Amino acid sequence: MKLKFALYLSLGLFAGACGQDGKVKVTVSNESDTDATKTIVELDADSILTRTGSPYCYITDKDGNEIPSQITHDGKLIFHTSVNAGSSAEYFVNPSDTLHTYTSLAAGRVYPERADDLAWENELNGYRAYGPATQAKGERGFGYDIFFKHKTDSLILEKLYGPETDPATWQKADSLRKIDPKLAEEFINSISYHIDHGLGMDCYAVGPTLGAGVAAILRNDTVVYPWCYKTVEVLDNGPLRFSARLDFAPAVIGNDTSVTEHRIISLDAGSYLNKTSVWYDGLSQPVETVIGFPLRDESAPYFSDNIIAYSDPTQGADNGRALLGIISDRDFERRSDLDRHVLGVIGLQPSDTLSYSWGFAWDREDIADFDKWISHLQKSDTKNLKIEY
C-alpha cells in the first residue's frame, strides 16, 4: 500500500498580485498534515517574466530576504520553500535587469580525464554514470555509481577527482614503486577517492549490475543490461538543479535491431533522489522493463507497490551502509529476483516513458537506519502535489 501525503501549493499569480513595481506575489500553502521541508516550487518562467515585464527576476520571502532561484532548460522558475503542515508562506518574484547568481548546490560535468565519467552532485550525495571510454576498455560498468559525502554546502567531486586524474600523481606513484612498493601504496591511499579523507568517498561496487538504480529491458526473463552512454548533454548546471540527457548506442531487442535508449536525469539541491525519465526509439512491440538494485548480502530489501529499498553493506572496512531507494511513478506489475537483484517490473508500450526517482542516503549522516529511510521514501511519494496559478 502506498503511503502518500498531499502538498497543495496555491500560487497567487494574478493581476492584483502584480503591482506597479512589477512584483508578483506567490503564496505557498501546505494543506497536508506533513511538513514540507526544502521542497522545490516550479513556476512557468515565461509567464512570470511576462508579468514582471523584465528580462530577469529574483525571489524574496515576505521579509525581503533573497532566496536562490534558477530558470531551467525546460522553462521552469524554481526555488526552495519550507512550509509547515497546515500553514502557508509568501514570496515575491521581483523584476531585474541583470541575472542574479548564487552559490551552486547542484552541479556536475563530464570528466574526459577519468574515462568520460558523467559525475554530478548536490550538497547531500554524488553520482556518476560511466561513459564511452569505459566501454571501449571493455569494463562492464552498467549501473549508476554513488559518492558518499559528509553533509556540507560545498560540492566536492572536483576535489575527489582532482588527485586521481592528475598525471603527476601516477608519475610519483611509479617513482615510489621503484623505491618501496609500500610507500607507493601509502601514497595512493592518501589520495584515493575510495578512502574517506574527510570529504567523502566511493565505496560502492557497480560492476556488471544495475548499480544504484539503472533501468533495463527484460527480454525472455533475461535482463538486457545497458552499457555506457554514447553521448551526453548537460541541460542544467545549478545552482539548484542539475540535469543531463544521456543517449545510448542502438541495441538488438528481439526482432528490433536498432533500439536506442534515452535518459534525462535531474537532481535538485536538498534531495536524496534523482528524477529520471527513460524512453526507447526503435521498439515495434511492448516490452517489460525493470528497475532495482543488486543484493550484496542477506539483508532483506523493502518492496511495495511502487517503492524499492535496500541497505547495501558497501565495500571496505567500517564504511557504513548505503540506504538505496527507488520510487516509481507507476505501480510495479510484479517483483523479480533475477541475477540476485531486487527488481520491479513495469510494462512499456513503444511510445511510453518510464519515470522514476532513485538515490540513496548514508547511514552515517542524517538518516541513520533503514526504517527511517523507508519512511523518508514513503513521504517523498508526492503524486498528489497540486499547483494552482
N, C-alpha and C positions, 0 to 999 in steps of 0.2 A: 504494500500500500504506500502510495506517495504521501509524503508529508510536505505541505506547501504553506506559504503564507502569502497573503495578497498585499502588495505595496501599491498604493494609489498615489500617483503624482499628479496633482492638479496645477497646471501651469497657466497663470493668468496672462495670456498674450492677446490683448485686445486694445482697441483704440484708446480707451480710457486709461490703459496702463502705460501708455507712451506719452510722456509729457513733452514740453517744448524743448527740453534738453536732450530728447531722443532716447531717454532711458526706457527700458522695457522691464516691467515688474514681473517676477517669476515667483509663484507661490508653490512650494513643495509640501504636500500633505501626505502623511503616513497614517492611513486609516486601519492598519492592521494591528495585531497585538504583539508584534515583534519589532524591536528597534531596527532601524536601517542605519548601518554604520559604513561610512566611506562608500556609498552607493553612487555609481556613475549615472548622471542625468544626461539624456540626449535630447537636444533640440534641433530643429531644422535650421541650419546655418543661413541659407538663402533668405528664408522668411524673417529671421531675426535681423539680419543686416539690412533688409529692406525696411523694416520697422524703425531701425535706428537711423537710417539714412546715412550710414557711414561705411567706409570700406573695411574697417576693423572694429573689434569690440573687446571688452573685458568684463569680468564678472566681479561683483562685490556683494557682500552679505548686507543685512539690514543696518549694520553699524558702519558700513563704508569700507570694511576691510577687503582688499582684493584677494580673490581666490583663483588659483591656476585654472586655466581652461585651454582647450585645443579644438581646432577645426580639423576634422578627419578627412581622409581621402574620399569618403563617400558622402560628404556634405553634412556631417553632424557637428554641432557645437556641444562639447562635453565638459562637464565639471563634476566634482565630488559634492555630495550632500550627505549629512548625517542628521537624521530626524528620528526622534524617539517615537515609540508607538503611540498612536492617538494624538499626535501633535503636528505642527507644521512649521515651516521656515520660509522666510522671504529672501529673495535675491534680486539683483538688478543687473541687466545687461546694459552696459554703458557704451556709447559710441566712441570711436577713437580713430584718429588719422594715422596712427602708427601701430605696428604689430607688437604686442606685449610678449615678452619672453619669460620663461620660468625654468627653474632647475628641473631637469628631466628625472622622472621617477619610473620611466618605462622606455627602453631603448634596445637596439641591437644592430648587428651588421653581419655581412659575410666575412669570414676570415680565410682569405685565399692562402695566407701563410700557415693555416692549420687545416689543410686538405679540404678547403671550401666549406667548412662548417658554417651553417647559419646559426648564430647564437644570439639569444635575447634574454632580457631580464626585467623585473621590476624590483622594488625595494624588499620583496619577500623571497623570491626564488629566481633561479636562472634555468635556461633550457637550451637545447640545441638539436638541430636536425642535420644529418650527415649529407654531404654534397658529392658532386661527380668525381672529385679527386679521390675520395674514399672508395667509391665504387670501382674506379679504374685500377686501384690496388688490389681489388678482389675481396676487400673486407665486407662481410655481410652485416652491416650495421643498419638494420631495417627500422628500428623504433626510435622514439624520442629519448634523448638523454636528459638528465637533470643535474643542476648545480645546487648544492646546499649552501646557504649563506646565513650568516648571523644577521638578524634583523637590523637594518640600517637604512637611512635615507639615501645612502650612497650606492652607486652602481659599481660593480666590482669585476665584471668579466674582463675588461681590458687589463686589469691588474693580474688576474689569474692567467690569462692567455699570454701576457707580455713575455715573461721569462722563458716559457716553454716554446715560444715561437721565435725567439731571438737566436740567430745562428751562432752568436758569440757564446751563448750558454753551452751549446753542444761542442763547440771547439774547446772550451775549458774542460768539459767533461771528458773529452777524448784525451786531453793532455794529462788529466789526473789519473786516468786509467793506466797510462804508461808508468806512472809513479807508484800508485797504490790503488787498486780497484775499490778498496773500502772507502778511501777518501772520495773517489768519484761517486760512489753510491750515496754517501752522505751529502755531497753537494747536490746531486739530482733530487734527493728527497727534500732538500731545503727549499727548492723552487717548484716542486711538483704540485699541480693543482689537484692531484689525487690525495693529498695530505692537507689537513686543515692547519693553516698557519695564522689563524685569527680572523680571516675574512670569510672563509667557506671552502668548499672543495667539491670534486666529483668523485663520489664513492658508490655510484650506481652502475651496474653492469647492464649493457644493452645486448650486444651480440646479435645472433640470428633470431630475435624475438620482436614483439610489438613494443617493447620498452615501456615507456611511461604513458602509453595510450594512443598509439597509431591505429588507424582503421585499415581493414584489408577486406578483399573479396574472398568469400568462401565458395569453393568450387568442388563438388563431389566430396564433401567432408574433408577437404584439404584447404588450409589457409594459404592463399596466394600472397606471400609477403611482398610488399612494395619495397624496392631497393631505394637508393638515394635519389634525391630530387635531381632533375636535369637542369632546370633554370629556376631562378628566384628573383622576385622583385619586392623590395621593401616599400610598403604603401604608406605607413605611418611610423614616425620615429620620435615619439614623445611630444610633449612632456608627460602626458597621461596615458597614452595608448601607443603600443607598438603593434603593427600588423604587417604581414607579408603574404605574398602569393607564391606557392610552390607548384611547379609543373613537372610532370614525370615523363619518362620515355615510354612510348607505346609498348603494350604487353599483349600476349595472346591469352584470351579467356574463352575457353571452349571453341566455338566456331568463329568468334570475333577475333580477328588477327591484329587489330590496332586499337586497343583500348587505352586511352590516355587519362590518367588521374590528375586532378587539380585540387589544390587545397588553399584556403585562406585561413591563417592563424592570427588571432588577436589576443593580446594580453594587456589588461588595464592595471594601472597603479592601484595598489591596495588589494589585489585579487590573487587568490591562490590558484585560480583556474584560467586556462586559455580557452577562448571560444573558437571553435573550428568548424568550417564547412568543407565537405568533400563531395566532389561530383566527378563523373566519368563521361568522356566522349567516346563514341565508337561502340557502345553496347547496343545490341539488337534485341536482347531478351532481358527480362528481370533477373536480378542476381541477389544473393544473400551477402550481406556484409557483417563483419564482426569488429568489435572494439573491446579492448580489455588489457590485461596485464599477465606477464609470466609469473608463475608461482615459484618462489625460491626456497621455501621451507614448508613446514606442515601447518603454518598459521592459516586459519580458516578465513577466506575472503567474505566480504559482505556483498550480497546480491539482492536487489529488489526490482520493482517494475522497470525502473529506468536509471538506477544508480548501482555502480560497482565500486567497491573499495577494497584495498589490500594493504597490509602492513609489511613492507619489504624489509628484510634484515640488513641490506646494504653490504658493501664489501669492506674488508679491513677490520681491525680490532676496535671495538668500542666506538663505532661511528653512529650509533643510534639507528633509528628506523625511518624509512621513507613512507609516509602515510599517503598512498596513492588514491586518486579518486576520479571517477567519470560520472557525468550526468548527461544522459541522452535527452534530446528534445522530444523524442517519441519513445513509446514503451518498447522494451525488448520483446521479441516474439518467443524466444526461448534462451536457455543458457547452454553453452558448450564448454567442455573442458579439454578440447583438443590441444595437443602439443604442450601439455602441462601449463596451460593458460586458463584464466577465468575470463570467459568471453560472453558478451551479449550479442545476440543475432538479430539483425534487422534486415528485412527485405527492401530492395530498392527497384523501382522502375527505371528504365534507361534515362528518363529525364529528371529523376529525383535528385535531391541534395540531402546528404547525411549531415546533420548538425548536432554537435555535442560539445560539452566542456570537459576539460581534463587538466589535471595538475597534481600538486602534492603539498604536504606540509612536513616539516622536520620535527620529530618529537622532542627535539632539544630546544625548540622555540615556543611560540605562543600556544600551539595546540599540542598538548603533551601526551595524549593517548588516543587509541583507535576509536573508542566510543565517542570522544569529543569530536573527532574528525568526521565520523558518520553523521553526528548531529549537525556539524557545520555544513556538510553536503546537503542534508535534508533541508536546512534553512536557506540554502543558496538556490534551491529549485524554485525559481520565481516566475513561473509561466503566467501567473495572474497579474504580472506587472501591468498597470494601466496608466497611460499618459494622455492627458486631455489638454488641448490648447487650440 
